């Protein structure tokens, strides 16, 4: 069976409404004037329904496209915000390695720091996430473990609040 997309659902709905309008016109024409008038009213009602459906479909399609673009932009910004969180967490792992002070080379730590700062500076990141990321990066640069955990938890909470489904 074919998947029901919004465009397909709209086409099925419009087709059903045109058929219903045509049948209603035929019944009303048959009640008031016989077979000749039934044919004439069915053709008129069907044509009016088809024209109305074309206008309705074009308008609905415009709304579908706008909603699709908005969802895409929101999903992209959501992904970027989660990427900021991920790269800052990777930088935290480089600042406080679990394998000890020699577990991460200074070059790797600098590379993770650079990537984290670049991700936090992207234009697609919302202001609240950017501010929380800046706070977390500042604390990580100071190498305060307790404050870094709190700052990362705050950043995660901001990302979750900012992009939670309404």
C-alpha positions as CSV (number, residue, x, y, z in Angstrom):
1,X,0.0,0.0,0.0
2,X,1.2,3.5,-0.8
3,X,2.2,5.7,2.1
4,X,-0.2,8.5,2.9
5,X,1.7,11.7,2.5
6,X,0.0,15.1,3.1
7,X,-0.1,15.7,-0.7
8,X,-1.8,12.3,-1.3
9,X,-4.2,12.8,1.6
10,X,-5.2,16.1,0.2
11,X,-5.7,14.7,-3.3
12,X,-7.9,11.9,-1.9
13,X,-9.9,14.4,0.1
14,X,-10.4,16.7,-2.8
15,X,-11.4,13.9,-5.1
16,X,-13.9,12.7,-2.6
17,X,-15.4,16.1,-2.2
18,X,-15.7,16.7,-5.9
19,X,-17.5,13.3,-6.3
20,X,-19.8,14.2,-3.4
21,X,-20.6,17.6,-4.9
22,X,-21.3,16.0,-8.3
23,X,-23.6,13.4,-6.8
24,X,-25.4,16.0,-4.6
25,X,-25.9,18.1,-7.7
26,X,-27.4,15.2,-9.6
27,X,-29.7,14.3,-6.7
28,X,-31.0,17.9,-6.4
29,X,-31.5,18.2,-10.1
30,X,-33.4,14.8,-10.2
31,X,-35.6,15.9,-7.4
32,X,-36.6,19.2,-9.0
33,X,-36.6,18.6,-12.7
34,X,-35.9,15.0,-13.9
35,X,-33.0,13.4,-15.7
36,X,-32.1,16.4,-17.9
37,X,-31.8,18.8,-15.0
38,X,-30.0,16.2,-13.0
39,X,-27.3,15.9,-15.7
40,X,-27.0,19.7,-15.9
41,X,-26.8,20.3,-12.2
42,X,-24.3,17.4,-11.7
43,X,-22.0,18.8,-14.4
44,X,-22.3,22.3,-12.9
45,X,-21.7,21.2,-9.3
46,X,-18.8,18.9,-10.4
47,X,-17.1,21.7,-12.3
48,X,-17.6,24.1,-9.4
49,X,-16.2,21.6,-7.0
50,X,-13.2,20.9,-9.2
51,X,-12.4,24.6,-9.6
52,X,-12.8,25.1,-5.8
53,X,-10.6,22.0,-5.2
54,X,-7.8,23.4,-7.4
55,X,-7.7,26.6,-5.5
56,X,-7.9,24.8,-2.2
57,X,-5.2,22.4,-3.2
58,X,-2.8,25.1,-4.3
59,X,-3.4,27.1,-1.1
60,X,-2.9,24.0,1.1
61,X,0.2,23.0,-0.8
62,X,1.7,26.4,-0.1
63,X,1.1,25.8,3.6
64,X,2.6,22.3,3.4
65,X,5.8,23.7,1.9
66,X,6.1,26.5,4.5
67,X,5.6,24.0,7.3
68,X,8.2,21.6,5.7
69,X,10.8,24.5,5.4
70,X,10.2,25.6,9.0
71,X,10.5,22.0,10.3
72,X,13.8,21.6,8.4
73,X,15.2,24.8,9.7
74,X,14.2,23.9,13.3
75,X,15.7,20.4,12.9
76,X,18.9,21.9,11.5
77,X,19.3,24.3,14.5
78,X,18.4,21.5,16.9
79,X,21.1,19.3,15.4
80,X,23.7,22.1,15.6
81,X,22.8,22.8,19.2
82,X,23.3,19.1,20.1
83,X,26.6,19.2,18.1
84,X,27.7,22.1,20.3
85,X,26.9,20.0,23.4
86,X,28.7,17.0,22.0
87,X,31.9,18.9,21.1
88,X,32.0,20.7,24.5
89,X,31.6,17.4,26.2
90,X,34.5,16.1,24.1
91,X,36.5,19.1,25.2
92,X,35.6,18.3,28.8
93,X,36.9,14.8,28.3
94,X,40.2,16.2,27.0
95,X,40.5,18.6,30.0
96,X,39.7,15.9,32.6
97,X,40.7,12.6,31.0
98,X,39.7,9.5,32.8
99,X,43.0,7.8,32.0
100,X,45.0,10.4,34.0
101,X,46.8,13.6,33.2
102,X,48.9,12.0,30.4
103,X,45.9,10.5,28.7
104,X,45.4,13.3,26.3
105,X,48.1,15.1,24.4
106,X,48.2,18.9,24.4
107,X,47.6,19.0,20.7
108,X,44.5,16.9,21.0
109,X,43.2,19.1,23.8
110,X,43.9,22.2,21.7
111,X,42.1,20.6,18.7
112,X,39.0,19.7,20.7
113,X,39.0,23.2,22.3
114,X,39.2,24.8,18.8
115,X,36.3,22.7,17.5
116,X,34.2,23.4,20.5
117,X,34.7,27.1,20.2
118,X,33.9,27.1,16.5
119,X,30.7,25.1,17.0
120,X,29.6,27.4,19.8
121,X,30.1,30.4,17.5
122,X,27.9,29.2,14.6
123,X,25.1,31.6,13.6
124,X,22.5,28.8,13.6
125,X,22.9,28.4,17.4
126,X,20.3,30.3,19.4
127,X,21.4,33.0,21.8
128,X,20.5,31.0,25.0
129,X,22.6,28.0,23.8
130,X,25.4,30.2,22.8
131,X,25.5,31.9,26.2
132,X,25.4,28.6,28.1
133,X,28.1,27.2,25.8
134,X,30.3,30.3,26.5
135,X,29.9,29.8,30.2
136,X,30.8,26.1,29.9
137,X,33.9,26.8,27.8
138,X,35.1,29.5,30.2
139,X,34.8,27.1,33.1
140,X,36.6,24.3,31.1
141,X,39.4,26.7,30.3
142,X,39.8,27.4,34.0
143,X,39.9,23.6,34.6
144,X,37.5,23.6,37.5
145,X,36.0,20.1,37.5
146,X,33.0,20.8,39.8
147,X,32.0,24.0,38.0
148,X,32.6,22.3,34.6
149,X,30.1,19.5,35.5
150,X,27.5,22.1,36.6
151,X,28.1,24.2,33.5
152,X,27.7,21.2,31.2
153,X,24.5,20.2,33.0
154,X,23.2,23.7,32.5
155,X,24.1,23.6,28.8
156,X,22.4,20.3,28.4
157,X,19.3,21.7,30.1
158,X,19.2,24.8,27.9
159,X,19.6,22.7,24.7
160,X,16.7,20.4,25.9
161,X,14.5,23.4,26.8
162,X,15.3,25.3,23.7
163,X,14.5,22.5,21.3
164,X,11.8,20.5,23.2
165,X,8.8,19.6,21.1
166,X,5.9,21.9,22.0
